Amino acid sequence: MLAAARVAALRNSSAQVSHSFRRSQRACLATVSTTESWKPGKSIHGYTVLETRHVKELELDAIRLKHEKTGAEHLHIARDDSNNVFGVGFATPPDNSAGVPHILEHTTLCGSRSYPVRDPFFKMLNRSMATFMNAYTASDYTFYPFSTTNPVDYKNLRNVYMDAAFFPHLRELDFKQEGWRLEHENPNDKESPIVFKGIVYNEMKGQMADTGYLFWSKAQQYMFPGTTYAHNSGGDPANITDLTHEELVHFHQTHYHPSNAKFYTYGNFPLEDSLEFINAKLQEFSPITPPLAEKAVKPFESPRRVNLTCPVDPMASPEKQAKISVSFLTNKATDTFEGFGLRILSDLLTDGHASPMYQALIESNLGSEYSANTGYDGSTMVSSLSFGVQGMKQEDVHKVEETILNVLHKVQEGGVDPKRIEAIVHQIELGQKHKTPYFGMGLMQGLSSGWFNGCNPVDLLELNKNIDRLKSEIAAGPFFQNLISKYLLNNPHKLVFTMTPSPDYGAEVAANEITRLMGKTSVLTKAEKETIYEQGQALLKNQEQVEDVSCLPTLKVDDISQKAKTFSLEHSAVSSVPVQWRPTSTNGITYFRGISVIPGLSPELKQYLPLFSDSLTSLGTHKRAMSEIDDDIRLYTGGIRVAPFLSTNHSSIDGTEEGVSFSSYCLDRNQDHMYDLLGSLIRETNFDNVDKLRTLIQGNASGLSNSVADSGHVFARTNASSRLTPAGLASELYSGMTQVQFMNALSQKDDLTEVSQRLKEIADLAIKRSSLRLALNCGEDQMSRNENVVGQFISRLDARPVNSVSQPDFIPTYENSFFELPYGINFTAKCLRGVPYTHEDGPKLQILASLMSNLFLHREIREKNGAYSGGAGYSPTGGLFSFHSYRDPSPKKTLATFQDSVRWVLDRKDFTDQELAEAKLSIFQKMDAPVSAAEEGMVFFSEGITDEMRQTRRGQLLKVTSADVKEAASRYLLDQQSSHCILGDKE
């Protein structure tokens, strides 16, 4: 539901279609049968088949249909995959920045004709075993998708989604709750000031405080003047308060219509059933002509420059906070091959240590990392390609622009290294074979932008056809050089966009809000003020109302399998190193993972562990530059990942295992290359390469700082937990606000000699044979070969034992913390100690957290208080009970609400069987979600949790009663010591 999903989806676009499940004989037979039975021109259940195409490389059949009465489009992907997807989307291009598509996306999910309850979407989250449920607003369309493996669940959710999309209530009270409203700060006190409230209003206040999103959205608006893309479909808070309920209803009437809709289904459930169901729902609609929006920008006659201001980052170097991008208008979305070529050109220019833009812009330390809009953007009707940096000095703006153009000229003249093109083609091939459990959902997200902008979506699936043509074009002439000449060097539609930090930015935004508020409140009559008070009371009453939700469909606890899914594992020792084997069908891929335990690492060195992990894949070795190594990594593997490892003991929350994890995967034919690359990085990384080290530190510091605005609740929860358990403290040092501050401090050091020395100290302790365990998931026929090359890999590792250093006992301190940040919105968290994984009270606490979130905290924090979200959670492995709020206007009130929720549990009547069932469904929904072949067996490998432990806990979860929940609340939450953390405004 986040408008920010658009930013994440940008880079993915049609590239996401490159992931695939394994080939199987059953899949091949299924697709052949599908192709033969869905001939173009066939009429079935009110639809006409337009096209059927078999896409061999993805092992699927794509079927395009059109609804005969309304013109609704339908794309079905027939594939041997049990994780089935349904989605309905609408073209929703806005003509202003009031956020009507985004607010409508929220409000449609607040009750409908067949399901007249206040919040059916959130209630269905707990009545389903869905593997995915959401809705999201992009620049010019809105989509409502879900996925599930259960046929009954699929029909239940399809009913709710269809009713919500086409027959919502759209009540004014829901608009005021979800969008914006004027209301007394205390709705029960007429004397308290009238303020702006609203879920989307507060969400977008937080979104616009994220400088990455701010840069991306503003750059797009100035790149496409006079079009729908010049407006913010998520809503700018400065404009959201202009939107009326009448405008929202009108937008739904004109845009949420079958004639403006696209349906997407995927998986192995019968298409006929979906067509019959949808056709019946659409019969009461007559065809309309959907409203047209201007999407094609008038090309610039000459380049343009725009400079805006942005907030100051209090954690980053004050001298290096400017941002710049140079953007070029490129191809129409309907030219799918041109887009394919430009996307690859973008990767060649920007992706990896060997890319010329990285070397010229990042490695040179002109900027700390790429700007948020860098890369090919296919989310608009006419695409664009951008290059830029953030974390740069303001006086370097022209130097960066000049550097970008110099790189383009150099590549245009000298061409592209064929090895790098080969590496990208290899990544596409590997992506087609790599098994992911959410392939169908990723496919939909990757196709949507092109589909809504006139592309035949099936064309976007045919990767091999594009690859074959690419090879022909390259053989025929300077293909990429021609693209550079056409779109980048001789293109007047160029935007040079810069943002510079202003210390007055936050005050100006706040002043603007006050001015807007005064403009509305100063003209209110006494009667209008009374109406505002009455509406506030009505909304409170509506939120407090106990509803009969029996109209909503639901699965039962009996639908949950009594048995946990298990994976057959084998264990051996190779050169005295324990190895876990998971023989399984991997479609010709070997998945490798290693964990090296580092006992007794000091708190100071722990702060360096994330940097050490990144150094192994960033600094290069004493023999080879990282650019050379990076090319080989891309040519022979799916990437190499190294990260701090942390696990809480399953029988004690005061016991931890810490160290480094490293992983990779490759086509079976490339096993030798993968292990050689891993071995050389582990043994030979050059920690004295201070130039690369400086680049890495600055990029990490910038990335961490930028992530706080979008994930503040995670940082708050991590910080709050750091005073309660050893694992909580380690998490804070590895990835919390302490790490953010530490990395920003390192980024301002001139002399990195000490940093280099600390990394060497860790290297002397890490990845030794004596502290190592490995896991391999591969085909059974590849186990012997893997064993041989793994043996060679191990033989080259340091055989010296690791000395264990005793650590003092951890003592919880139960302190609170506050981090002042210029977001105009807040993030709150509170944590309490719980019990280890194997303790019988753990399941009770997990059910308790679900009940508190769904029955109390959601209403109090989101609906009443206007935060984007809030709730409780319990970590079964970490043993911590936590509360959180996200983009919260009133954190102190939220802290009181956390406390009130405990009293609410203890004072209320027993939880009903249905409430307990919904809590259990919400938990098993995550526990039983599909996993990829790479993840099979990893719970035991990483956490030491056996199948027997998992099965015992599963049985305990299913048996939890109301009395159990209340006892757990009384024992672990009532009047217990805790720690809380707030990120946000000092006020």
Secondary structure, 3 states (H helix, E strand, C coil): CCCCHHHHHHHHHHHHHHCCCCCCHHHHHHHHHHHHHCCCCCEECCEEEEEEEEEHHHCEEEEEEEECCCCCEEEEEECCCCCEEEEEEEECCCCCCCCHHHHHHHHCCCCECCCCCCCHHHHHCCCCCCCEECCEECCCEEEEEEEECCHHHHHHHHHHHHHHHHCECCCHHHHHHHCCEEEECCCCCCCCCEEEECHHHHHHHHHHHCHHHHHHHHHHHHHCCCCHHHCCCCCCHHHHCCCCHHHHHHHHHHHCCHHHEEEEEEECCCHHHHHHHHHHHHCCCCCCCCCCCCCCCCCCCCCEEEEEEECCCCCCCCCCCEEEEEEEEEEECCCHHHHHHHHHHHHHHHCCCCCHHHHHHHCCCCCCEECCCCEEECCCCEEEEEEEEEEECHHHHHHHHHHHHHHHHHHHHHCCCHHHHHHHHHHHHHHHHCCCCCHHHHHHHHHHHHHHCCCCCCHHHCHHHHHHHHHHHHHHCCHHHHHHHHHHHCCCCEEEEEEEECCCHHHHHHHHHHHHHHHHHCCCCHHHHHHHHHHHHHHHHHHHCCCCCCCCCCCCHHHCCCCCCCCCCEEEEECCEEEEEEECCCCCEEEEEEEEECCCCCHHHHHHHHHHHHHCCCCCECCCCHHHHHHHHHHHCCCEEEEEEEEECCCCCCCEEEEEEEEEEEEHHHHHHHHHHHHHHHHHECCCCHHHHHHHHHHHHHHHHHHHHHCHHHHHHHHHHCCCCHHHHHHHHHHCHHHHHHHHHHHCCCCCHHHHHHHHHHHCCCCCHHHEEEEEEECHHHHHHHHHHHHHHHHCCCCCCCCCCCCCCCCCCCCCEEEECCCCCEEEEEEEECCCCCCCCHHHHHHHHHHHHHHHHHHHHHHHCCCCEEEEEECCCCCEEEEEEEEECCHHHHHHHHHHHHHHHHHCCCCCHHHHHHHHHHHHHHHCCCCCHHHCCHHHHHHCCCHHHHHHHHHHHHHCCHHHHHHHHHHHCCCCCCEEEEEECCC
